[in-house]
Amino acid sequence: QVQLVESGGGLVQAGGSLRLSCAASGRTFSRVYMSWFRQAPGKEREFVAAIWWSGSSTYYADSVKGRFTISGDMAKNMVYLQMNSLKPEDTAVYYCSAGARSNYGYAAGYNYWGQGTQVTVSS
């Protein structure tokens, strides 16, 4: 059974930093994207960042480009999201996802999801 478990969320002041971690178990991922999405109250789930399984390519939403960095250790089945210069509008539940073979920015393409971790940025 595949499981994705996120950790590292919390409460931080605007301008601060957090590092999210996602631990994958149950299978080894290859030739797929692993990503972070987020969902704020009353809003749709939105793409944040994606990484190709080999780590050779990364992709970001415009809203986080230059502030967030996605990385991975595929040998350990771990994916990370370093979030710097956080803003109140970054407040959301952040979800780790895995399994998309194309269209990394679309939630429907992912087979596996974590339970989410709350990130709250105070002004």
Biopython code that builds the backbone (N, CA, C, O; Angstrom):
import numpy as np
from Bio.PDB.StructureBuilder import StructureBuilder

atoms = [
    (1, "GLN", "N", (0.848, -1.188, 0.000)),
    (1, "GLN", "CA", (0.000, 0.000, 0.000)),
    (1, "GLN", "C", (0.885, 1.241, 0.000)),
    (1, "GLN", "O", (1.769, 1.386, 0.845)),
    (2, "VAL", "N", (0.640, 2.125, -0.948)),
    (2, "VAL", "CA", (1.430, 3.337, -1.069)),
    (2, "VAL", "C", (0.947, 4.385, -0.070)),
    (2, "VAL", "O", (-0.252, 4.622, 0.070)),
    (3, "GLN", "N", (1.885, 4.995, 0.609)),
    (3, "GLN", "CA", (1.565, 6.080, 1.539)),
    (3, "GLN", "C", (2.495, 7.253, 1.314)),
    (3, "GLN", "O", (3.696, 7.081, 1.106)),
    (4, "LEU", "N", (1.931, 8.441, 1.359)),
    (4, "LEU", "CA", (2.694, 9.678, 1.346)),
    (4, "LEU", "C", (2.369, 10.401, 2.641)),
    (4, "LEU", "O", (1.200, 10.634, 2.948)),
    (5, "VAL", "N", (3.389, 10.754, 3.395)),
    (5, "VAL", "CA", (3.183, 11.393, 4.689)),
    (5, "VAL", "C", (3.955, 12.706, 4.712)),
    (5, "VAL", "O", (5.181, 12.725, 4.597)),
    (6, "GLU", "N", (3.213, 13.806, 4.862)),
    (6, "GLU", "CA", (3.826, 15.122, 4.927)),
    (6, "GLU", "C", (4.129, 15.504, 6.376)),
    (6, "GLU", "O", (3.478, 15.041, 7.312)),
    (7, "SER", "N", (5.122, 16.351, 6.527)),
    (7, "SER", "CA", (5.449, 16.914, 7.834)),
    (7, "SER", "C", (6.125, 18.256, 7.630)),
    (7, "SER", "O", (6.563, 18.583, 6.527)),
    (8, "GLY", "N", (6.206, 19.038, 8.712)),
    (8, "GLY", "CA", (6.937, 20.297, 8.659)),
    (8, "GLY", "C", (6.080, 21.539, 8.614)),
    (8, "GLY", "O", (6.609, 22.650, 8.642)),
    (9, "GLY", "N", (4.762, 21.380, 8.545)),
    (9, "GLY", "CA", (3.911, 22.554, 8.532)),
    (9, "GLY", "C", (3.884, 23.225, 9.896)),
    (9, "GLY", "O", (4.411, 22.696, 10.874)),
    (10, "GLY", "N", (3.259, 24.405, 9.948)),
    (10, "GLY", "CA", (3.154, 25.119, 11.210)),
    (10, "GLY", "C", (2.763, 26.555, 11.012)),
    (10, "GLY", "O", (2.315, 26.958, 9.939)),
    (11, "LEU", "N", (2.940, 27.327, 12.071)),
    (11, "LEU", "CA", (2.619, 28.750, 12.074)),
    (11, "LEU", "C", (3.914, 29.548, 11.995)),
    (11, "LEU", "O", (4.850, 29.304, 12.756)),
    (12, "VAL", "N", (3.961, 30.495, 11.079)),
    (12, "VAL", "CA", (5.158, 31.309, 10.905)),
    (12, "VAL", "C", (4.744, 32.729, 10.552)),
    (12, "VAL", "O", (3.688, 32.945, 9.957)),
    (13, "GLN", "N", (5.564, 33.680, 10.915)),
    (13, "GLN", "CA", (5.275, 35.074, 10.572)),
    (13, "GLN", "C", (5.653, 35.348, 9.120)),
    (13, "GLN", "O", (6.511, 34.675, 8.548)),
    (14, "ALA", "N", (5.008, 36.329, 8.549)),
    (14, "ALA", "CA", (5.339, 36.740, 7.187)),
    (14, "ALA", "C", (6.828, 37.050, 7.079)),
    (14, "ALA", "O", (7.408, 37.698, 7.950)),
    (15, "GLY", "N", (7.426, 36.580, 6.002)),
    (15, "GLY", "CA", (8.855, 36.734, 5.799)),
    (15, "GLY", "C", (9.672, 35.570, 6.303)),
    (15, "GLY", "O", (10.867, 35.477, 6.020)),
    (16, "GLY", "N", (9.044, 34.682, 7.045)),
    (16, "GLY", "CA", (9.736, 33.532, 7.609)),
    (16, "GLY", "C", (9.846, 32.380, 6.628)),
    (16, "GLY", "O", (9.473, 32.490, 5.460)),
    (17, "SER", "N", (10.372, 31.267, 7.140)),
    (17, "SER", "CA", (10.617, 30.088, 6.315)),
    (17, "SER", "C", (10.099, 28.824, 6.990)),
    (17, "SER", "O", (10.022, 28.732, 8.215)),
    (18, "LEU", "N", (9.752, 27.865, 6.162)),
    (18, "LEU", "CA", (9.393, 26.523, 6.611)),
    (18, "LEU", "C", (9.923, 25.531, 5.588)),
    (18, "LEU", "O", (10.092, 25.859, 4.414)),
    (19, "ARG", "N", (10.182, 24.314, 6.049)),
    (19, "ARG", "CA", (10.581, 23.243, 5.142)),
    (19, "ARG", "C", (9.632, 22.077, 5.330)),
    (19, "ARG", "O", (9.547, 21.491, 6.410)),
    (20, "LEU", "N", (8.922, 21.750, 4.268)),
    (20, "LEU", "CA", (8.018, 20.608, 4.284)),
    (20, "LEU", "C", (8.737, 19.364, 3.783)),
    (20, "LEU", "O", (9.580, 19.437, 2.888)),
    (21, "SER", "N", (8.397, 18.230, 4.367)),
    (21, "SER", "CA", (8.950, 16.956, 3.935)),
    (21, "SER", "C", (7.814, 16.015, 3.563)),
    (21, "SER", "O", (6.722, 16.088, 4.126)),
    (22, "CYS", "N", (8.083, 15.139, 2.617)),
    (22, "CYS", "CA", (7.111, 14.126, 2.203)),
    (22, "CYS", "C", (7.851, 12.802, 2.121)),
    (22, "CYS", "O", (8.803, 12.652, 1.355)),
    (23, "ALA", "N", (7.401, 11.848, 2.918)),
    (23, "ALA", "CA", (7.997, 10.515, 2.915)),
    (23, "ALA", "C", (7.066, 9.556, 2.199)),
    (23, "ALA", "O", (5.908, 9.394, 2.583)),
    (24, "ALA", "N", (7.579, 8.924, 1.159)),
    (24, "ALA", "CA", (6.798, 7.972, 0.382)),
    (24, "ALA", "C", (7.201, 6.550, 0.749)),
    (24, "ALA", "O", (8.386, 6.254, 0.907)),
    (25, "SER", "N", (6.226, 5.688, 0.881)),
    (25, "SER", "CA", (6.510, 4.284, 1.196)),
    (25, "SER", "C", (5.552, 3.394, 0.424)),
    (25, "SER", "O", (4.497, 3.837, -0.029)),
    (26, "GLY", "N", (5.928, 2.157, 0.283)),
    (26, "GLY", "CA", (5.069, 1.185, -0.366)),
    (26, "GLY", "C", (5.484, 0.855, -1.782)),
    (26, "GLY", "O", (5.100, -0.184, -2.320)),
    (27, "ARG", "N", (6.275, 1.743, -2.397)),
    (27, "ARG", "CA", (6.801, 1.461, -3.722)),
    (27, "ARG", "C", (7.907, 2.460, -4.023)),
    (27, "ARG", "O", (8.047, 3.477, -3.343)),
    (28, "THR", "N", (8.676, 2.161, -5.033)),
    (28, "THR", "CA", (9.696, 3.081, -5.502)),
    (28, "THR", "C", (9.168, 3.797, -6.730)),
    (28, "THR", "O", (8.719, 3.159, -7.683)),
    (29, "PHE", "N", (9.219, 5.112, -6.711)),
    (29, "PHE", "CA", (8.707, 5.895, -7.820)),
    (29, "PHE", "C", (9.798, 6.118, -8.855)),
    (29, "PHE", "O", (10.929, 6.470, -8.521)),
    (30, "SER", "N", (9.442, 5.908, -10.113)),
    (30, "SER", "CA", (10.374, 6.196, -11.196)),
    (30, "SER", "C", (9.595, 6.672, -12.415)),
    (30, "SER", "O", (8.462, 6.259, -12.660)),
    (31, "ARG", "N", (10.244, 7.554, -13.170)),
    (31, "ARG", "CA", (9.638, 8.103, -14.378)),
    (31, "ARG", "C", (8.265, 8.720, -14.129)),
    (31, "ARG", "O", (7.345, 8.567, -14.933)),
    (32, "VAL", "N", (8.146, 9.409, -13.016)),
    (32, "VAL", "CA", (6.916, 10.126, -12.703)),
    (32, "VAL", "C", (7.280, 11.448, -12.042)),
    (32, "VAL", "O", (8.413, 11.655, -11.608)),
    (33, "TYR", "N", (6.307, 12.327, -11.975)),
    (33, "TYR", "CA", (6.474, 13.567, -11.242)),
    (33, "TYR", "C", (6.029, 13.369, -9.790)),
    (33, "TYR", "O", (5.099, 12.620, -9.493)),
    (34, "MET", "N", (6.723, 14.062, -8.916)),
    (34, "MET", "CA", (6.273, 14.202, -7.539)),
    (34, "MET", "C", (6.111, 15.697, -7.294)),
    (34, "MET", "O", (6.935, 16.500, -7.732)),
    (35, "SER", "N", (5.051, 16.060, -6.595)),
    (35, "SER", "CA", (4.688, 17.476, -6.557)),
    (35, "SER", "C", (4.125, 17.886, -5.207)),
    (35, "SER", "O", (3.832, 17.061, -4.342)),
    (36, "TRP", "N", (3.990, 19.184, -5.070)),
    (36, "TRP", "CA", (3.284, 19.801, -3.954)),
    (36, "TRP", "C", (2.137, 20.622, -4.524)),
    (36, "TRP", "O", (2.312, 21.392, -5.468)),
    (37, "PHE", "N", (0.982, 20.448, -3.943)),
    (37, "PHE", "CA", (-0.186, 21.265, -4.212)),
    (37, "PHE", "C", (-0.601, 21.905, -2.891)),
    (37, "PHE", "O", (-0.138, 21.499, -1.826)),
    (38, "ARG", "N", (-1.464, 22.894, -2.965)),
    (38, "ARG", "CA", (-2.006, 23.496, -1.748)),
    (38, "ARG", "C", (-3.460, 23.874, -1.969)),
    (38, "ARG", "O", (-3.913, 24.088, -3.093)),
    (39, "GLN", "N", (-4.173, 23.947, -0.853)),
    (39, "GLN", "CA", (-5.581, 24.312, -0.917)),
    (39, "GLN", "C", (-5.913, 25.203, 0.263)),
    (39, "GLN", "O", (-5.780, 24.799, 1.418)),
    (40, "ALA", "N", (-6.344, 26.413, -0.035)),
    (40, "ALA", "CA", (-6.778, 27.357, 0.979)),
    (40, "ALA", "C", (-8.285, 27.229, 1.164)),
    (40, "ALA", "O", (-8.973, 26.759, 0.258)),
    (41, "PRO", "N", (-8.810, 27.632, 2.310)),
    (41, "PRO", "CA", (-10.251, 27.525, 2.560)),
    (41, "PRO", "C", (-11.064, 28.221, 1.475)),
    (41, "PRO", "O", (-10.804, 29.375, 1.134)),
    (42, "GLY", "N", (-12.046, 27.512, 0.941)),
    (42, "GLY", "CA", (-12.924, 28.082, -0.057)),
    (42, "GLY", "C", (-12.329, 28.176, -1.450)),
    (42, "GLY", "O", (-12.949, 28.728, -2.358)),
    (43, "LYS", "N", (-11.126, 27.638, -1.624)),
    (43, "LYS", "CA", (-10.462, 27.703, -2.928)),
    (43, "LYS", "C", (-10.171, 26.302, -3.452)),
    (43, "LYS", "O", (-10.163, 25.327, -2.701)),
    (44, "GLU", "N", (-9.931, 26.226, -4.764)),
    (44, "GLU", "CA", (-9.572, 24.951, -5.352)),
    (44, "GLU", "C", (-8.113, 24.604, -5.037)),
    (44, "GLU", "O", (-7.292, 25.472, -4.740)),
    (45, "ARG", "N", (-7.828, 23.312, -5.113)),
    (45, "ARG", "CA", (-6.450, 22.878, -4.934)),
    (45, "ARG", "C", (-5.606, 23.401, -6.094)),
    (45, "ARG", "O", (-6.001, 23.290, -7.255)),
    (46, "GLU", "N", (-4.441, 23.972, -5.777)),
    (46, "GLU", "CA", (-3.618, 24.553, -6.816)),
    (46, "GLU", "C", (-2.207, 23.988, -6.792)),
    (46, "GLU", "O", (-1.686, 23.602, -5.746)),
    (47, "PHE", "N", (-1.613, 23.952, -7.957)),
    (47, "PHE", "CA", (-0.255, 23.466, -8.119)),
    (47, "PHE", "C", (0.738, 24.442, -7.495)),
    (47, "PHE", "O", (0.591, 25.658, -7.608)),
    (48, "VAL", "N", (1.756, 23.882, -6.832)),
    (48, "VAL", "CA", (2.804, 24.699, -6.229)),
    (48, "VAL", "C", (4.147, 24.427, -6.906)),
    (48, "VAL", "O", (4.788, 25.345, -7.419)),
    (49, "ALA", "N", (4.569, 23.156, -6.905)),
    (49, "ALA", "CA", (5.881, 22.817, -7.464)),
    (49, "ALA", "C", (5.932, 21.337, -7.798)),
    (49, "ALA", "O", (5.244, 20.528, -7.174)),
    (50, "ALA", "N", (6.745, 20.984, -8.782)),
    (50, "ALA", "CA", (6.893, 19.587, -9.192)),
    (50, "ALA", "C", (8.354, 19.281, -9.463)),
    (50, "ALA", "O", (9.140, 20.160, -9.818)),
    (51, "ILE", "N", (8.697, 18.012, -9.288)),
    (51, "ILE", "CA", (10.048, 17.559, -9.587)),
    (51, "ILE", "C", (9.949, 16.233, -10.330)),
    (51, "ILE", "O", (9.158, 15.366, -9.959)),
    (52, "TRP", "N", (10.755, 16.077, -11.381)),
    (52, "TRP", "CA", (10.815, 14.818, -12.099)),
    (52, "TRP", "C", (11.551, 13.816, -11.216)),
    (52, "TRP", "O", (12.437, 14.209, -10.457)),
    (53, "TRP", "N", (11.211, 12.557, -11.294)),
    (53, "TRP", "CA", (11.694, 11.546, -10.355)),
    (53, "TRP", "C", (13.214, 11.526, -10.228)),
    (53, "TRP", "O", (13.746, 11.238, -9.156)),
    (54, "SER", "N", (13.909, 11.831, -11.316)),
    (54, "SER", "CA", (15.369, 11.807, -11.258)),
    (54, "SER", "C", (15.937, 13.061, -10.618)),
    (54, "SER", "O", (17.129, 13.135, -10.317)),
    (55, "GLY", "N", (15.068, 14.053, -10.414)),
    (55, "GLY", "CA", (15.531, 15.313, -9.865)),
    (55, "GLY", "C", (16.115, 16.253, -10.896)),
    (55, "GLY", "O", (16.612, 17.327, -10.558)),
    (56, "SER", "N", (16.055, 15.852, -12.149)),
    (56, "SER", "CA", (16.716, 16.625, -13.193)),
    (56, "SER", "C", (15.942, 17.863, -13.601)),
    (56, "SER", "O", (16.513, 18.782, -14.187)),
    (57, "SER", "N", (14.654, 17.904, -13.303)),
    (57, "SER", "CA", (13.831, 19.046, -13.706)),
    (57, "SER", "C", (12.882, 19.430, -12.587)),
    (57, "SER", "O", (12.333, 18.576, -11.891)),
    (58, "THR", "N", (12.704, 20.714, -12.431)),
    (58, "THR", "CA", (11.761, 21.225, -11.441)),
    (58, "THR", "C", (10.883, 22.287, -12.078)),
    (58, "THR", "O", (11.284, 22.939, -13.042)),
    (59, "TYR", "N", (9.694, 22.458, -11.540)),
    (59, "TYR", "CA", (8.714, 23.379, -12.098)),
    (59, "TYR", "C", (7.994, 24.059, -10.940)),
    (59, "TYR", "O", (7.783, 23.464, -9.883)),
    (60, "TYR", "N", (7.619, 25.328, -11.163)),
    (60, "TYR", "CA", (7.005, 26.106, -10.099)),
    (60, "TYR", "C", (5.829, 26.918, -10.609)),
    (60, "TYR", "O", (5.799, 27.350, -11.762)),
    (61, "ALA", "N", (4.865, 27.113, -9.728)),
    (61, "ALA", "CA", (3.816, 28.090, -10.015)),
    (61, "ALA", "C", (4.435, 29.482, -9.960)),
    (61, "ALA", "O", (5.377, 29.724, -9.206)),
    (62, "ASP", "N", (3.902, 30.381, -10.757)),
    (62, "ASP", "CA", (4.443, 31.742, -10.789)),
    (62, "ASP", "C", (4.401, 32.396, -9.410)),
    (62, "ASP", "O", (5.281, 33.182, -9.059)),
    (63, "SER", "N", (3.388, 32.069, -8.645)),
    (63, "SER", "CA", (3.196, 32.712, -7.342)),
    (63, "SER", "C", (4.282, 32.360, -6.327)),
    (63, "SER", "O", (4.437, 33.063, -5.329)),
    (64, "VAL", "N", (5.030, 31.289, -6.562)),
    (64, "VAL", "CA", (6.044, 30.868, -5.591)),
    (64, "VAL", "C", (7.452, 30.883, -6.177)),
    (64, "VAL", "O", (8.429, 30.651, -5.465)),
    (65, "LYS", "N", (7.551, 31.155, -7.462)),
    (65, "LYS", "CA", (8.853, 31.117, -8.128)),
    (65, "LYS", "C", (9.802, 32.121, -7.474)),
    (65, "LYS", "O", (9.441, 33.276, -7.250)),
    (66, "GLY", "N", (11.009, 31.668, -7.175)),
    (66, "GLY", "CA", (11.992, 32.515, -6.527)),
    (66, "GLY", "C", (11.929, 32.480, -5.013)),
    (66, "GLY", "O", (12.848, 32.954, -4.346)),
    (67, "ARG", "N", (10.858, 31.926, -4.459)),
    (67, "ARG", "CA", (10.711, 31.851, -2.999)),
    (67, "ARG", "C", (10.730, 30.409, -2.499)),
    (67, "ARG", "O", (11.246, 30.132, -1.416)),
    (68, "PHE", "N", (10.171, 29.494, -3.284)),
    (68, "PHE", "CA", (10.086, 28.085, -2.893)),
    (68, "PHE", "C", (11.065, 27.258, -3.728)),
    (68, "PHE", "O", (11.349, 27.579, -4.882)),
    (69, "THR", "N", (11.570, 26.192, -3.117)),
    (69, "THR", "CA", (12.452, 25.270, -3.825)),
    (69, "THR", "C", (12.037, 23.841, -3.518)),
    (69, "THR", "O", (11.951, 23.440, -2.357)),
    (70, "ILE", "N", (11.780, 23.077, -4.578)),
    (70, "ILE", "CA", (11.449, 21.669, -4.414)),
    (70, "ILE", "C", (12.711, 20.844, -4.664)),
    (70, "ILE", "O", (13.497, 21.144, -5.563)),
    (71, "SER", "N", (12.886, 19.812, -3.864)),
    (71, "SER", "CA", (14.037, 18.932, -4.038)),
    (71, "SER", "C", (13.622, 17.527, -3.634)),
    (71, "SER", "O", (12.569, 17.328, -3.028)),
    (72, "GLY", "N", (14.455, 16.562, -3.974)),
    (72, "GLY", "CA", (14.106, 15.197, -3.650)),
    (72, "GLY", "C", (15.305, 14.320, -3.458)),
    (72, "GLY", "O", (16.379, 14.575, -4.003)),
    (73, "ASP", "N", (15.115, 13.297, -2.688)),
    (73, "ASP", "CA", (16.116, 12.240, -2.537)),
    (73, "ASP", "C", (15.387, 10.956, -2.901)),
    (73, "ASP", "O", (14.787, 10.298, -2.051)),
    (74, "MET", "N", (15.452, 10.612, -4.189)),
    (74, "MET", "CA", (14.645, 9.498, -4.660)),
    (74, "MET", "C", (15.138, 8.173, -4.116)),
    (74, "MET", "O", (14.369, 7.214, -4.046)),
    (75, "ALA", "N", (16.395, 8.098, -3.730)),
    (75, "ALA", "CA", (16.900, 6.867, -3.128)),
    (75, "ALA", "C", (16.214, 6.606, -1.792)),
    (75, "ALA", "O", (16.068, 5.461, -1.364)),
    (76, "LYS", "N", (15.797, 7.689, -1.145)),
    (76, "LYS", "CA", (15.105, 7.581, 0.140)),
    (76, "LYS", "C", (13.610, 7.804, -0.002)),
    (76, "LYS", "O", (12.878, 7.791, 0.987)),
    (77, "ASN", "N", (13.152, 8.011, -1.246)),
    (77, "ASN", "CA", (11.732, 8.299, -1.481)),
    (77, "ASN", "C", (11.250, 9.489, -0.656)),
    (77, "ASN", "O", (10.195, 9.441, -0.023)),
    (78, "MET", "N", (12.038, 10.547, -0.679)),
    (78, "MET", "CA", (11.698, 11.765, 0.053)),
    (78, "MET", "C", (11.617, 12.942, -0.912)),
    (78, "MET", "O", (12.409, 13.050, -1.849)),
    (79, "VAL", "N", (10.656, 13.814, -0.671)),
    (79, "VAL", "CA", (10.535, 15.066, -1.417)),
    (79, "VAL", "C", (10.397, 16.200, -0.404)),
    (79, "VAL", "O", (9.737, 16.057, 0.625)),
    (80, "TYR", "N", (11.029, 17.322, -0.716)),
    (80, "TYR", "CA", (11.034, 18.457, 0.201)),
    (80, "TYR", "C", (10.535, 19.714, -0.498)),
    (80, "TYR", "O", (10.618, 19.847, -1.720)),
    (81, "LEU", "N", (10.017, 20.626, 0.304)),
    (81, "LEU", "CA", (9.648, 21.944, -0.215)),
    (81, "LEU", "C", (10.167, 22.981, 0.768)),
    (81, "LEU", "O", (9.630, 23.140, 1.864)),
    (82, "GLN", "N", (11.211, 23.678, 0.365)),
    (82, "GLN", "CA", (11.756, 24.774, 1.163)),
    (82, "GLN", "C", (11.003, 26.033, 0.797)),
    (82, "GLN", "O", (10.993, 26.440, -0.365)),
    (83, "MET", "N", (10.372, 26.653, 1.778)),
    (83, "MET", "CA", (9.553, 27.836, 1.544)),
    (83, "MET", "C", (10.166, 29.021, 2.280)),
    (83, "MET", "O", (10.233, 29.028, 3.509)),
    (84, "ASN", "N", (10.606, 30.004, 1.538)),
    (84, "ASN", "CA", (11.196, 31.221, 2.095)),
    (84, "ASN", "C", (10.326, 32.421, 1.778)),
    (84, "ASN", "O", (9.461, 32.365, 0.904)),
    (85, "SER", "N", (10.564, 33.504, 2.496)),
    (85, "SER", "CA", (9.828, 34.758, 2.258)),
    (85, "SER", "C", (8.320, 34.503, 2.221)),
    (85, "SER", "O", (7.625, 34.967, 1.317)),
    (86, "LEU", "N", (7.840, 33.780, 3.187)),
    (86, "LEU", "CA", (6.426, 33.393, 3.200)),
    (86, "LEU", "C", (5.522, 34.607, 3.355)),
    (86, "LEU", "O", (5.855, 35.581, 4.032)),
    (87, "LYS", "N", (4.369, 34.515, 2.705)),
    (87, "LYS", "CA", (3.373, 35.579, 2.724)),
    (87, "LYS", "C", (2.064, 35.033, 3.294)),
    (87, "LYS", "O", (1.829, 33.825, 3.249)),
    (88, "PRO", "N", (1.224, 35.896, 3.823)),
    (88, "PRO", "CA", (-0.070, 35.418, 4.339)),
    (88, "PRO", "C", (-0.874, 34.648, 3.289)),
    (88, "PRO", "O", (-1.614, 33.727, 3.633)),
    (89, "GLU", "N", (-0.738, 35.013, 2.027)),
    (89, "GLU", "CA", (-1.487, 34.309, 0.977)),
    (89, "GLU", "C", (-0.945, 32.909, 0.702)),
    (89, "GLU", "O", (-1.538, 32.166, -0.081)),
    (90, "ASP", "N", (0.162, 32.538, 1.327)),
    (90, "ASP", "CA", (0.656, 31.170, 1.218)),
    (90, "ASP", "C", (-0.046, 30.240, 2.211)),
    (90, "ASP", "O", (0.167, 29.028, 2.187)),
    (91, "THR", "N", (-0.873, 30.802, 3.073)),
    (91, "THR", "CA", (-1.599, 29.998, 4.054)),
    (91, "THR", "C", (-2.511, 29.002, 3.355)),
    (91, "THR", "O", (-3.347, 29.386, 2.537)),
    (92, "ALA", "N", (-2.353, 27.726, 3.675)),
    (92, "ALA", "CA", (-3.126, 26.662, 3.028)),
    (92, "ALA", "C", (-2.727, 25.319, 3.639)),
    (92, "ALA", "O", (-1.773, 25.224, 4.411)),
    (93, "VAL", "N", (-3.478, 24.296, 3.276)),
    (93, "VAL", "CA", (-3.042, 22.925, 3.530)),
    (93, "VAL", "C", (-2.206, 22.500, 2.331)),
    (93, "VAL", "O", (-2.641, 22.610, 1.185)),
    (94, "TYR", "N", (-1.012, 22.017, 2.607)),
    (94, "TYR", "CA", (-0.095, 21.607, 1.553)),
    (94, "TYR", "C", (-0.106, 20.084, 1.440)),
    (94, "TYR", "O", (0.019, 19.365, 2.431)),
    (95, "TYR", "N", (-0.260, 19.615, 0.193)),
    (95, "TYR", "CA", (-0.359, 18.201, -0.085)),
    (95, "TYR", "C", (0.804, 17.734, -0.952)),
    (95, "TYR", "O", (1.176, 18.393, -1.924)),
    (96, "CYS", "N", (1.365, 16.601, -0.589)),
    (96, "CYS", "CA", (2.353, 15.930, -1.418)),
    (96, "CYS", "C", (1.620, 14.975, -2.350)),
    (96, "CYS", "O", (0.646, 14.336, -1.951)),
    (97, "SER", "N", (2.088, 14.877, -3.590)),
    (97, "SER", "CA", (1.446, 13.993, -4.549)),
    (97, "SER", "C", (2.505, 13.310, -5.400)),
    (97, "SER", "O", (3.623, 13.806, -5.539)),
    (98, "ALA", "N", (2.143, 12.172, -5.963)),
    (98, "ALA", "CA", (3.099, 11.418, -6.778)),
    (98, "ALA", "C", (2.359, 10.629, -7.844)),
    (98, "ALA", "O", (1.194, 10.266, -7.679)),
    (99, "GLY", "N", (3.064, 10.371, -8.945)),
    (99, "GLY", "CA", (2.540, 9.440, -9.928)),
    (99, "GLY", "C", (2.153, 10.002, -11.271)),
    (99, "GLY", "O", (1.806, 9.235, -12.168)),
    (100, "ALA", "N", (2.197, 11.297, -11.450)),
    (100, "ALA", "CA", (1.811, 11.855, -12.750)),
    (100, "ALA", "C", (2.912, 11.591, -13.771)),
    (100, "ALA", "O", (4.097, 11.721, -13.463)),
    (101, "ARG", "N", (2.521, 11.222, -14.976)),
    (101, "ARG", "CA", (3.496, 10.966, -16.036)),
    (101, "ARG", "C", (3.582, 12.122, -17.022)),
    (101, "ARG", "O", (4.503, 12.181, -17.837)),
    (102, "SER", "N", (2.627, 13.037, -16.949)),
    (102, "SER", "CA", (2.643, 14.234, -17.785)),
    (102, "SER", "C", (1.757, 15.269, -17.107)),
    (102, "SER", "O", (1.143, 14.989, -16.077)),
    (103, "ASN", "N", (1.693, 16.453, -17.679)),
    (103, "ASN", "CA", (0.825, 17.507, -17.140)),
    (103, "ASN", "C", (0.975, 17.639, -15.627)),
    (103, "ASN", "O", (0.014, 17.500, -14.871)),
    (104, "TYR", "N", (2.194, 17.908, -15.216)),
    (104, "TYR", "CA", (2.515, 17.914, -13.795)),
    (104, "TYR", "C", (1.698, 18.913, -12.990)),
    (104, "TYR", "O", (1.593, 18.782, -11.771)),
    (105, "GLY", "N", (1.124, 19.901, -13.646)),
    (105, "GLY", "CA", (0.393, 20.939, -12.935)),
    (105, "GLY", "C", (-1.061, 20.616, -12.654)),
    (105, "GLY", "O", (-1.765, 21.428, -12.054)),
    (106, "TYR", "N", (-1.529, 19.448, -13.072)),
    (106, "TYR", "CA", (-2.928, 19.096, -12.917)),
    (106, "TYR", "C", (-3.100, 18.005, -11.870)),
    (106, "TYR", "O", (-2.509, 16.930, -11.974)),
    (107, "ALA", "N", (-3.911, 18.293, -10.868)),
    (107, "ALA", "CA", (-4.100, 17.354, -9.766)),
    (107, "ALA", "C", (-4.664, 16.020, -10.237)),
    (107, "ALA", "O", (-4.352, 14.976, -9.665)),
    (108, "ALA", "N", (-5.486, 16.049, -11.270)),
    (108, "ALA", "CA", (-6.131, 14.815, -11.737)),
    (108, "ALA", "C", (-5.135, 13.784, -12.245)),
    (108, "ALA", "O", (-5.462, 12.601, -12.343)),
    (109, "GLY", "N", (-3.941, 14.216, -12.565)),
    (109, "GLY", "CA", (-2.956, 13.289, -13.105)),
    (109, "GLY", "C", (-2.202, 12.481, -12.070)),
    (109, "GLY", "O", (-1.425, 11.595, -12.424)),
    (110, "TYR", "N", (-2.416, 12.772, -10.797)),
    (110, "TYR", "CA", (-1.649, 12.123, -9.737)),
    (110, "TYR", "C", (-2.421, 10.962, -9.113)),
    (110, "TYR", "O", (-3.617, 11.056, -8.837)),
    (111, "ASN", "N", (-1.701, 9.878, -8.905)),
    (111, "ASN", "CA", (-2.324, 8.677, -8.364)),
    (111, "ASN", "C", (-2.338, 8.643, -6.841)),
    (111, "ASN", "O", (-3.209, 8.020, -6.234)),
    (112, "TYR", "N", (-1.372, 9.313, -6.233)),
    (112, "TYR", "CA", (-1.198, 9.185, -4.797)),
    (112, "TYR", "C", (-1.122, 10.553, -4.141)),
    (112, "TYR", "O", (-0.527, 11.490, -4.673)),
    (113, "TRP", "N", (-1.742, 10.641, -2.967)),
    (113, "TRP", "CA", (-1.792, 11.893, -2.215)),
    (113, "TRP", "C", (-1.539, 11.643, -0.737)),
    (113, "TRP", "O", (-1.916, 10.606, -0.190)),
    (114, "GLY", "N", (-0.888, 12.624, -0.098)),
    (114, "GLY", "CA", (-0.759, 12.590, 1.345)),
    (114, "GLY", "C", (-1.989, 13.192, 2.003)),
    (114, "GLY", "O", (-2.934, 13.610, 1.333)),
    (115, "GLN", "N", (-1.958, 13.226, 3.323)),
    (115, "GLN", "CA", (-3.106, 13.728, 4.077)),
    (115, "GLN", "C", (-3.069, 15.246, 4.233)),
    (115, "GLN", "O", (-4.064, 15.859, 4.619)),
    (116, "GLY", "N", (-1.932, 15.843, 3.936)),
    (116, "GLY", "CA", (-1.814, 17.296, 4.003)),
    (116, "GLY", "C", (-1.214, 17.779, 5.312)),
    (116, "GLY", "O", (-1.336, 17.132, 6.353)),
    (117, "THR", "N", (-0.563, 18.931, 5.231)),
    (117, "THR", "CA", (-0.011, 19.579, 6.424)),
    (117, "THR", "C", (-0.348, 21.063, 6.352)),
    (117, "THR", "O", (-0.202, 21.690, 5.303)),
    (118, "GLN", "N", (-0.797, 21.618, 7.468)),
    (118, "GLN", "CA", (-1.253, 23.004, 7.494)),
    (118, "GLN", "C", (-0.070, 23.955, 7.595)),
    (118, "GLN", "O", (0.828, 23.771, 8.417)),
    (119, "VAL", "N", (-0.088, 24.966, 6.750)),
    (119, "VAL", "CA", (0.867, 26.065, 6.816)),
    (119, "VAL", "C", (0.071, 27.343, 7.023)),
    (119, "VAL", "O", (-0.811, 27.670, 6.229)),
    (120, "THR", "N", (0.382, 28.055, 8.083)),
    (120, "THR", "CA", (-0.293, 29.304, 8.377)),
    (120, "THR", "C", (0.740, 30.415, 8.508)),
    (120, "THR", "O", (1.676, 30.316, 9.302)),
    (121, "VAL", "N", (0.560, 31.475, 7.721)),
    (121, "VAL", "CA", (1.485, 32.604, 7.724)),
    (121, "VAL", "C", (0.743, 33.815, 8.255)),
    (121, "VAL", "O", (-0.239, 34.264, 7.664)),
    (122, "SER", "N", (1.217, 34.337, 9.368)),
    (122, "SER", "CA", (0.568, 35.489, 9.985)),
    (122, "SER", "C", (1.209, 36.783, 9.491)),
    (122, "SER", "O", (2.400, 36.836, 9.184)),
    (123, "SER", "N", (0.389, 37.812, 9.424)),
    (123, "SER", "CA", (0.892, 39.105, 8.928)),
    (123, "SER", "C", (1.450, 39.955, 10.053)),
    (123, "SER", "O", (1.914, 41.070, 9.812)),
]
sb = StructureBuilder()
sb.init_structure("model")
sb.init_model(0)
sb.init_chain("A")
sb.init_seg("    ")
for serial, (resi, resn, name, xyz) in enumerate(atoms, 1):
    if name == "N":
        sb.init_residue(resn, " ", resi, " ")
    sb.init_atom(name, np.array(xyz, "f"), 0.0, 1.0, " ", f" {name:<3s}", serial, name[0])
structure = sb.get_structure()
